[in-house]
Amino acid sequence: MKMKKILYTFFLSLFFLNAVAQKSILAKAEKEYNNYAYADAIEIYEKLAAKGYEDEKMFQRLGNAYYFNAELPKAAAWYDKLFALNAQQELEYLYRYAQSLKSIGDYAKADKMLEVFNKKTNTDSRGILFENNKNYLEQIKLNSGRFEISSINVNSESSDFGSSFLNNNLVFSSARKIGKAKGKTFKWTNKSFTNLYIAPIDADGNVYNPVLLNKEINSKFNESTPVFTKDGKTMYFTRNNYLDGKRGKDDKNITLLKLYKANLVDGNWVNITELPFNSDRYSTAHPALSLDEKRLYFASDMPGTFGQSDLFSVLINADGSYGRPENLGPSINTEGRETFPFISADNELYFATDGRPGLGGLDIVVSKILETGTFDQVQNIGEPVNTKFDDFAFIIDSNSRKGYFSSNKKGGAGSDDIYKFTETRKLVCERTLTGTVRDSRQGEKIEGAKVTLYDQNNKLLQEFITGTDGVYSFKVNCGQKYSVRVERKMYPVKENTILISAVLDNKLDFTLEKVNIAGIEMPELKTIKVGTDLAKTLNISMIYFDLGKWNITDAAEIELKKILAVMQEYPQMKIDIRSHTDSRSSAKSNLILSDKRAKSIVSWLVKNGVDSTRLRGKGYGESKLINKCKDGVKCSEAEHLLNRRSEFVILSM
């Protein structure tokens, strides 16, 4: 019995010591994770996991650490375990899991996670963009196949990315080791800090013999993503918060990123200064210049950011000072990451994002900068540039259509590599919007309807007049929302909106209901023109007057309201009112009576709002009979009735 107690105490002690050790190891891993030393945190967490330890928080940390280090397939494996342990996770884990699933090609499961994500938050633009573009893979496929790409021979076994043109050279970032000395490493990745290199470009876009750009520019911390003015004398670039030997940190003791400026003097980059809107409390990075070089674009997580990082722009004043940074807004930015902007000579904004429906990781997209300073639709540039992994830092020479981008896709020399490309076909996602305009009663196609196309800001873009087939057609851009307005005489104006799809038929039909004026249903209007008798068009056989009278009766008003409605619909129309009688009674009395009746009709129309200058009225008596029923000829009542008529002939419109 005593031995059993000793053994029990021994194993209990071992269990307790193991639990204490495990807790100590977790605390160390947590410290590394919170200090952004993700590579070290991963190593510790995975040793625990290998011993069979399972913990929700640990799985979250492992998934995140790989996710933040852009190793999405490995992140997917740990998020798998996390969701198997507990599927009820915070929203951001749903989105990260979906992105990670794409990196292993599981788009079906990724889309299911995005559907859950969107149901849980109806306001996140990433979910809304997915909900509105569930056929995004088909759209991307249509944009694909426009590039010929290949790796360049300056890539190293480390990370090479973020290139920029400088005359006939390529300036890029690289974490390659310099010489044999072991330098400092970046705790986030446990890899060397990056420096800027420069290498000449030949006629085929090949890059060779890279050398360090400048010892004054390259520090012991990260430098990356430069951009140069056209004269090559000014450079803006990204660096960790380090200047003149002093390292800045935020309240968590982390050295963030800042934007710097340098000038080329006698072949050396000097006068390095940080830009005034930098801060120790947030990062600013990846500069790009507008075509006139009066505006600087960059990525930041500064206050006012929608997501993890947004694109901003700031005015560069003539005296060298800067305006206030402006967020590019929700047409560009999402709750995800928008980063690595570039402005082409065609005034197009290229950037990388993981906040829009894409192939996985960061995808490169493009938006035209309009004359108003706003942005056109954002389009994914497609494969083979974009992949399941991170694709970013796109630059292009708009004349040669050659350029470079960076990616961490499989098959490269290092963790990030630079690829050259030639664009063989420009990206224009144009589709046809069509529809048919019909009458609501008979379903007949309406000719002569004016169909107007407006953009989402209600700016008039195009007009179309339907023919006998009632069909209209417009050229429109994919992904854009348009308003279509239909107008036709005798019909109320009708308007509807449509979001243009890249793959589905874009069809918007209209059914119009006839105007009903004063309780009178208007008959179908045929094509009217100068010389048309509205009485025939509106099926008015006669205007009823009491025998020998010219005052307007109730029966006459019913028919005249039809004439009034047309006059109101056509405010420029002028008509000639012609009143006729049959041959019974004397020719003189018939002429006087018909003239009084014509004048009475004119008076009624004027009284009801028609300008008198638009009207002319005259009686013709029995002088213009339309059949044989003149004096002395025996005719039936029906034959005499044909001569008792009123005409409303259009003089002008």
C-alpha positions in Angstrom: 0.0 0.0 0.0 2.8 2.3 0.9 4.5 1.7 -2.5 1.2 2.5 -4.3 1.1 5.8 -2.5 4.7 6.6 -3.5 4.0 5.8 -7.2 0.8 7.8 -7.2 2.6 10.8 -5.7 5.5 10.3 -8.2 3.1 10.3 -11.3 1.1 13.2 -9.9 4.3 15.2 -9.5 5.3 14.4 -13.1 1.9 15.6 -14.3 2.1 18.7 -12.3 5.7 19.5 -13.5 4.7 18.8 -17.1 1.7 21.2 -16.8 4.0 23.9 -15.3 6.5 23.4 -18.1 3.8 23.5 -20.7 2.4 26.7 -19.3 5.8 28.2 -19.3 6.4 27.2 -22.9 3.0 28.7 -23.9 3.8 31.9 -22.1 7.1 32.2 -24.0 5.3 31.5 -27.3 2.7 34.1 -26.5 5.4 36.7 -25.7 7.1 36.1 -29.1 3.7 36.3 -30.9 2.8 39.6 -29.2 6.2 41.0 -30.2 5.5 40.1 -33.8 8.3 37.5 -33.7 6.0 35.1 -35.6 8.7 32.8 -36.9 9.9 32.1 -33.3 6.4 31.8 -32.0 5.6 29.2 -34.7 8.6 27.1 -33.8 7.5 27.0 -30.1 3.8 26.4 -30.8 4.5 23.6 -33.3 6.7 21.7 -30.8 3.8 21.7 -28.4 1.4 20.6 -31.1 3.7 17.8 -32.1 3.3 16.4 -28.6 -0.4 16.1 -29.0 -1.3 19.4 -27.2 -4.5 20.9 -28.5 -5.7 24.4 -27.6 -8.0 26.8 -29.4 -5.9 29.9 -28.7 -2.7 28.1 -29.9 -4.4 27.1 -33.2 -5.5 30.7 -33.6 -2.0 31.9 -33.1 -0.4 29.3 -35.4 -2.9 30.1 -38.2 -2.4 33.8 -37.7 1.4 33.6 -37.6 1.6 31.8 -40.9 -1.1 34.0 -42.4 0.8 37.2 -41.4 4.0 35.7 -42.8 2.1 35.0 -46.2 2.4 31.3 -45.8 -1.3 30.7 -46.5 -1.2 26.9 -47.2 0.3 26.3 -43.7 -2.2 28.8 -42.2 -5.0 26.7 -43.8 -3.8 23.6 -42.0 -3.9 25.2 -38.6 -7.2 27.0 -39.3 -8.6 23.6 -40.2 -7.8 22.3 -36.7 -9.1 25.5 -35.2 -12.5 25.2 -36.9 -12.7 21.5 -36.2 -12.2 22.2 -32.5 -14.7 25.1 -32.4 -16.5 26.5 -35.5 -17.8 29.5 -33.7 -14.9 31.9 -34.3 -14.6 35.7 -34.6 -15.4 37.2 -38.0 -11.8 37.8 -39.0 -10.9 34.1 -38.6 -13.7 33.3 -41.1 -12.2 35.6 -43.6 -8.6 34.5 -43.0 -9.6 30.9 -43.3 -11.4 31.5 -46.6 -8.3 33.2 -48.0 -6.1 30.4 -46.8 -8.4 27.8 -48.3 -8.0 29.5 -51.7 -4.2 29.1 -51.5 -4.7 25.3 -51.5 -7.3 25.5 -54.3 -10.4 24.8 -52.2 -12.6 27.6 -53.6 -15.8 25.8 -52.9 -15.1 25.6 -49.2 -13.7 29.2 -49.2 -16.9 30.5 -50.7 -18.9 28.7 -48.1 -16.9 30.4 -45.4 -17.4 33.8 -47.1 -21.1 33.2 -47.1 -21.1 32.6 -43.4 -18.9 35.6 -43.0 -21.3 37.8 -44.9 -24.4 36.5 -43.0 -22.8 37.4 -39.7 -21.9 40.9 -40.8 -24.0 42.8 -43.4 -21.8 45.9 -43.4 -18.3 44.6 -44.2 -17.5 45.5 -47.8 -15.5 42.3 -48.2 -18.7 40.3 -47.6 -20.8 42.6 -49.7 -18.4 42.4 -52.6 -18.4 38.7 -52.5 -22.2 38.5 -52.3 -22.5 40.8 -55.4 -19.8 38.9 -57.3 -20.3 35.2 -56.6 -19.2 34.4 -60.2 -15.9 36.2 -59.5 -13.8 33.2 -60.8 -15.6 33.4 -64.2 -15.0 37.2 -64.3 -11.3 36.8 -63.5 -11.1 34.1 -66.2 -12.3 36.5 -68.7 -9.6 39.0 -67.7 -6.9 36.3 -67.8 -4.4 35.3 -70.5 -3.2 38.8 -71.3 0.4 38.5 -70.0 3.5 36.6 -70.9 5.6 36.3 -67.7 9.0 34.9 -66.7 11.3 35.1 -63.7 14.3 37.4 -63.8 17.8 36.2 -63.0 18.5 38.7 -60.1 16.2 36.8 -57.8 17.9 35.3 -54.7 17.2 32.5 -52.3 15.8 35.2 -50.0 13.0 37.8 -50.6 13.1 40.1 -53.7 10.2 42.4 -54.4 8.9 45.9 -54.8 10.6 47.2 -57.9 10.7 50.6 -59.5 11.9 52.2 -62.8 14.9 54.6 -62.7 15.9 55.5 -66.2 17.0 52.2 -67.7 17.5 50.5 -64.4 15.3 48.5 -62.0 15.5 49.4 -58.3 14.2 46.7 -56.0 14.2 45.5 -52.4 16.1 42.4 -51.4 16.7 40.5 -48.1 19.8 38.7 -49.6 22.8 38.5 -47.4 25.6 41.0 -48.0 29.0 39.3 -48.0 29.8 36.6 -45.5 28.9 38.6 -42.4 25.8 37.5 -40.5 23.6 40.6 -40.2 20.6 41.3 -38.1 17.4 39.5 -38.8 13.8 40.7 -38.9 12.0 39.0 -36.0 8.7 38.9 -37.9 10.2 36.4 -40.5 13.6 35.5 -38.9 15.2 36.7 -42.2 17.6 39.4 -43.1 16.4 43.0 -43.3 15.9 44.3 -46.8 18.1 46.8 -48.8 17.6 48.6 -52.0 19.5 47.3 -55.1 19.8 48.7 -58.6 20.4 46.7 -61.8 20.4 47.7 -65.5 17.5 46.5 -67.8 18.2 45.3 -71.3 15.9 45.7 -74.4 14.2 42.4 -73.6 13.4 43.4 -70.0 16.1 41.2 -68.5 17.8 42.5 -65.4 21.4 41.6 -64.4 24.3 42.5 -62.1 22.5 44.1 -59.1 24.5 46.3 -56.7 23.5 48.1 -53.6 21.8 51.4 -54.4 23.5 53.7 -51.9 25.0 53.2 -48.4 23.4 56.4 -47.2 19.9 55.0 -48.2 20.4 51.5 -46.9 20.4 51.2 -43.1 20.5 48.3 -40.7 16.7 48.0 -40.9 14.3 47.5 -43.8 14.3 49.7 -46.9 11.9 49.0 -49.8 9.5 50.1 -52.5 11.1 53.3 -53.9 9.5 55.7 -56.5 11.4 58.3 -58.4 10.5 61.6 -60.1 10.8 61.7 -63.9 14.0 63.6 -63.7 15.5 61.0 -61.5 16.6 63.5 -58.8 14.1 62.8 -56.1 13.2 59.5 -54.4 10.5 58.6 -52.0 10.9 55.2 -50.3 9.9 53.0 -47.3 12.0 52.4 -44.3 11.6 51.2 -40.8 11.3 54.1 -38.3 15.0 54.9 -38.3 16.9 58.1 -39.1 20.2 59.6 -38.2 21.0 56.6 -36.0 17.8 56.9 -34.0 15.2 54.1 -34.0 11.6 55.1 -33.2 9.1 52.8 -31.6 5.4 52.7 -30.8 3.8 52.2 -27.4 4.3 48.4 -27.8 8.0 48.9 -28.5 7.5 48.0 -32.2 9.4 49.8 -34.9 6.9 50.6 -37.7 7.3 51.8 -41.3 7.7 55.4 -42.5 8.0 57.2 -45.7 11.2 59.1 -46.5 12.5 61.4 -49.2 16.0 61.8 -50.6 17.7 63.9 -53.3 20.3 62.9 -55.9 23.3 65.3 -55.6 26.6 64.5 -57.5 25.5 60.9 -58.0 24.7 60.3 -54.3 21.4 60.1 -52.5 21.5 62.6 -49.7 19.2 64.9 -47.6 17.2 62.0 -46.3 14.1 63.3 -44.5 11.0 61.7 -43.2 7.6 63.0 -44.5 5.7 65.1 -42.0 2.6 63.0 -41.9 4.5 60.0 -40.6 4.0 58.9 -37.0 5.5 56.5 -34.5 1.9 55.2 -33.9 1.1 53.9 -37.4 2.8 52.8 -40.6 3.1 54.6 -43.9 4.6 52.7 -46.8 4.9 52.0 -50.5 4.8 55.4 -52.2 3.7 56.1 -55.8 3.5 59.4 -57.7 0.7 60.9 -59.8 1.5 61.7 -63.5 2.0 65.4 -62.7 4.1 64.4 -59.6 1.9 66.8 -57.5 0.3 64.0 -55.5 1.8 61.1 -53.6 -0.1 57.8 -53.1 0.8 55.4 -50.3 -0.5 52.7 -48.0 -1.2 53.2 -44.3 -3.1 52.1 -41.2 -3.3 55.6 -39.9 -6.5 56.8 -38.2 -9.4 57.0 -40.7 -8.4 53.7 -42.3 -11.3 51.4 -43.2 -9.4 48.2 -42.8 -6.0 46.7 -42.0 -4.3 49.1 -44.5 -5.8 51.6 -46.9 -4.5 53.6 -49.8 -4.2 57.3 -49.2 -3.0 60.3 -51.3 -1.5 63.6 -50.2 -0.9 66.8 -52.2 2.7 67.9 -52.7 2.7 71.7 -52.7 4.9 73.9 -54.9 7.0 75.0 -51.9 7.7 71.3 -51.0 5.2 71.1 -48.2 2.4 68.6 -48.0 -1.3 68.7 -47.7 -3.4 66.5 -45.4 -3.5 62.8 -46.3 -6.8 61.8 -47.9 -8.3 58.3 -47.8 -9.1 57.1 -51.4 -12.5 56.0 -50.1 -14.7 52.9 -50.3 -14.6 52.6 -54.1 -10.9 51.5 -53.5 -10.4 50.5 -49.9 -12.0 47.6 -48.0 -11.8 46.2 -44.4 -8.9 44.1 -45.7 -5.5 45.1 -47.0 -5.0 47.6 -49.9 -1.3 48.2 -50.6 1.5 48.6 -53.1 0.0 51.4 -55.3 1.4 52.3 -58.7 0.2 55.0 -61.2 0.7 54.1 -64.9 1.3 56.6 -67.7 -2.3 55.8 -68.7 -3.4 57.3 -65.3 -4.4 53.9 -64.0 -4.1 53.0 -60.3 -2.7 49.4 -59.9 -2.7 48.0 -56.4 -2.7 44.8 -54.4 -5.7 43.8 -52.2 -7.0 40.8 -50.3 -10.3 42.6 -49.6 -12.0 41.8 -53.0 -13.1 38.5 -54.5 -9.9 37.1 -55.9 -7.7 34.0 -56.5 -6.2 34.0 -53.0 -3.8 36.1 -51.0 -3.1 39.5 -52.4 -4.4 40.0 -56.0 -3.4 42.8 -58.3 -6.3 45.0 -59.5 -6.6 48.2 -61.5 -8.8 51.2 -61.6 -8.8 54.1 -64.1 -8.4 57.5 -62.4 -11.1 59.7 -63.9 -10.8 63.5 -64.8 -12.8 64.3 -61.7 -10.2 62.6 -59.5 -12.6 59.7 -58.7 -12.0 56.1 -59.7 -13.6 53.9 -62.3 -14.5 50.2 -61.6 -11.9 48.1 -60.0 -10.9 45.1 -62.1 -8.8 42.0 -61.3 -6.0 41.8 -63.9 -6.3 38.0 -64.0 -4.0 35.1 -64.4 -1.1 34.3 -64.9 0.0 37.4 -62.9 -2.5 36.7 -60.1 -2.3 33.3 -58.4 -3.5 31.5 -55.3 -0.7 33.3 -53.4 0.4 36.9 -52.8 0.9 38.9 -56.0 1.8 42.5 -55.6 4.1 45.5 -56.5 3.0 45.7 -60.2 4.7 48.3 -62.4 4.3 48.8 -66.1 5.8 50.9 -68.9 2.7 52.0 -70.8 4.6 52.4 -74.1 6.2 49.0 -74.3 3.6 47.3 -72.2 6.4 45.6 -70.3 6.8 45.6 -66.6 7.5 43.7 -63.3 5.5 42.4 -60.4 6.4 40.4 -57.2 4.9 37.1 -56.0 5.5 34.4 -53.4 4.0 31.8 -55.6 5.5 28.3 -55.8 8.5 27.6 -58.0 10.4 30.8 -57.3 14.0 31.1 -56.2 13.1 32.6 -52.8 10.2 33.5 -50.5 9.3 36.5 -52.8 10.5 36.8 -56.4 10.3 39.5 -59.1 8.8 38.5 -62.5 8.9 40.3 -65.7 6.0 40.5 -68.1 4.7 41.7 -71.4 1.0 42.6 -71.6 -0.3 41.3 -74.9 -3.8 42.7 -74.6 -5.2 45.6 -72.6 -7.9 45.0 -70.0 -11.2 46.3 -71.3 -14.2 44.6 -69.7 -17.0 45.9 -72.0 -20.4 44.3 -72.4 -23.7 45.1 -74.1 -26.8 46.2 -72.2 -29.9 45.6 -74.2 -33.7 45.5 -73.6 -37.1 45.8 -75.3 -39.7 48.5 -74.6 -43.3 47.3 -74.8 -46.9 48.5 -74.2 -48.5 47.0 -71.1 -51.8 46.2 -72.6 -51.1 44.5 -76.0 -47.5 43.7 -75.3 -46.7 45.5 -78.6 -43.1 46.9 -79.1 -43.0 50.6 -78.8 -41.3 52.6 -81.5 -39.8 56.1 -80.8 -39.1 55.6 -77.1 -36.1 57.6 -75.9 -33.9 55.4 -73.7 -31.2 57.2 -71.7 -28.2 55.7 -69.8 -26.9 57.3 -66.6 -23.9 56.3 -64.4 -24.2 55.7 -60.7 -23.6 59.5 -60.2 -26.6 60.3 -62.4 -24.3 61.5 -65.2 -25.9 61.2 -68.7 -23.8 58.8 -70.8 -25.7 57.7 -73.9 -29.1 58.0 -75.6 -31.0 55.7 -77.9 -34.3 55.9 -79.8 -36.1 52.6 -80.3 -37.1 51.4 -83.8 -40.0 49.3 -84.8 -38.6 46.4 -82.9 -38.7 48.4 -79.6 -35.1 47.3 -78.8 -32.3 49.5 -77.3 -28.7 48.8 -76.8 -25.7 50.4 -75.0 -22.0 49.5 -74.6 -21.3 49.4 -70.8 -18.5 48.4 -68.4 -18.4 45.3 -66.2 -19.1 45.7 -62.6 -20.7 49.1 -63.0 -24.1 50.1 -61.8 -26.2 52.1 -64.3 -29.7 53.7 -64.4 -31.8 53.4 -67.5 -34.7 55.8 -68.2 -37.4 55.4 -70.8 -39.5 58.2 -72.1 -42.3 58.2 -74.7 -45.1 60.5 -75.5 -48.4 59.4 -73.9 -46.5 57.2 -71.3 -45.2 58.0 -67.9 -41.4 58.1 -67.6 -40.0 54.8 -66.2 -36.5 54.2 -64.7 -34.6 51.2 -63.4 -31.1 50.2 -62.4 -28.8 47.3 -63.3 -25.4 46.0 -62.2 -23.5 44.9 -65.2 -22.2 41.3 -65.1 -19.1 40.1 -66.9 -20.6 36.7 -67.6 -24.4 36.8 -67.5 -26.7 38.4 -70.1 -27.3 42.0 -69.3 -30.9 42.6 -70.2 -33.3 45.2 -68.9 -36.8 45.2 -70.4 -39.4 47.9 -69.9 -43.2 47.7 -69.9 -45.0 51.1 -70.2 -48.5 51.8 -69.2 -50.5 54.3 -71.3 -51.3 57.7 -69.8 -54.8 58.0 -68.4 -56.0 61.6 -68.4 -59.2 62.7 -66.7 -60.4 59.1 -66.7 -59.9 58.7 -70.4 -57.7 55.9 -71.7 -55.7 57.2 -74.6 -55.6 55.1 -77.7 -52.4 54.0 -79.3 -50.6 56.9 -80.9 -49.3 56.1 -84.4 -46.3 58.0 -85.7 -47.4 61.6 -85.9 -45.8 64.3 -88.0 -46.7 67.6 -89.8 -49.9 67.0 -91.8 -51.3 64.3 -89.5 -55.0 64.6 -88.6 -55.2 63.9 -84.9 -58.8 63.1 -85.2 -57.9 60.0 -87.3 -55.0 59.1 -85.0 -57.1 59.4 -81.9 -60.2 57.7 -83.5 -62.3 60.8 -83.1 -65.1 60.4 -85.6 -66.8 63.7 -84.8 -67.2 66.4 -82.2 -70.9 66.4 -81.0 -72.8 69.6 -81.0 -76.5 70.2 -80.4 -78.5 70.8 -83.6 -77.8 74.3 -84.9 -75.6 75.1 -81.9 -71.8 75.6 -81.4 -71.4 75.4 -77.6 -69.2 72.5 -76.3 -71.3 69.6 -75.0 -70.3 67.0 -72.4 -69.9 64.5 -75.3 -67.7 66.9 -77.2 -65.5 67.5 -74.1 -64.7 63.7 -73.9 -63.2 63.8 -77.4 -61.5 67.2 -77.0 -59.7 66.1 -73.9 -57.8 63.6 -76.1 -56.7 66.5 -78.3 -55.8 68.5 -75.1 -53.6 65.6 -73.8 -51.7 65.4 -77.1 -51.1 69.2 -77.0 -49.8 69.0 -73.5 -47.5 66.1 -74.4 -46.1 68.1 -77.4 -45.8 71.7 -76.1 -44.4 72.9 -79.4 -47.2 71.5 -81.6 -49.5 73.8 -83.5 -52.7 72.6 -85.1 -55.3 73.8 -87.6 -58.9 73.0 -86.5 -61.2 72.5 -89.5 -65.0 72.1 -88.9 -67.2 70.7 -91.6 -71.0 70.1 -92.1 -73.1 68.0 -94.4 -75.0 69.5 -97.4 -78.3 69.8 -95.7 -79.5 73.4 -95.0 -78.1 76.3 -97.0 -74.4 76.6 -97.9 -74.2 80.1 -96.3 -75.7 79.0 -92.9 -73.5 75.8 -92.9 -70.4 78.0 -93.4 -71.3 80.3 -90.6 -72.2 77.5 -88.2 -69.1 75.4 -88.9 -66.9 78.5 -88.4 -68.5 79.2 -85.1 -68.0 75.6 -84.0 -64.3 75.7 -85.0 -63.9 79.0 -83.0 -65.7 77.4 -80.1 -63.2 74.5 -80.1 -60.3 76.9 -80.1 -61.8 78.8 -77.2 -62.2 75.6 -75.2 -58.6 74.5 -75.7 -57.4 78.0 -74.8 -59.5 78.0 -71.6 -57.9 74.6 -70.7 -54.3 75.9 -71.0 -53.3 75.8 -74.6 -51.7 79.0 -75.9 -53.8 80.6 -78.6 -50.8 81.1 -80.8 -50.7 77.3 -81.2 -54.2 77.2 -82.6 -55.9 78.1 -85.8 -59.6 77.4 -86.4 -61.8 77.8 -89.5 -65.2 76.5 -90.7 -65.6 75.1 -94.2 -69.3 74.4 -94.2 -70.3 71.9 -96.9 -67.5 73.0 -99.3 -65.3 69.9 -98.6 -67.6 67.0 -98.8 -65.9 63.6 -98.8 -68.6 61.7 -100.6 -71.4 62.1 -103.2 -73.9 63.7 -100.8 -74.2 67.2 -102.2 -77.4 69.2 -102.7 -80.1 67.2 -104.5 -78.4 63.8 -104.0 -80.4 61.3 -101.9 -78.1 59.9 -99.1 -78.6 57.9 -96.0 -78.0 59.3 -92.5 -74.8 57.4 -92.2 -73.5 58.9 -95.4 -74.4 62.5 -94.3 -72.6 61.7 -90.9 -69.3 61.1 -92.7 -69.3 64.8 -93.8 -70.1 66.2 -90.4 -66.6 66.0 -89.1 -63.8 68.0 -87.4 -60.1 67.8 -88.4 -57.1 68.6 -86.2 -54.3 68.9 -88.6 -50.7 69.3 -87.3 -49.1 72.4 -88.7 -45.8 72.2 -86.8 -44.2 70.3 -83.9 
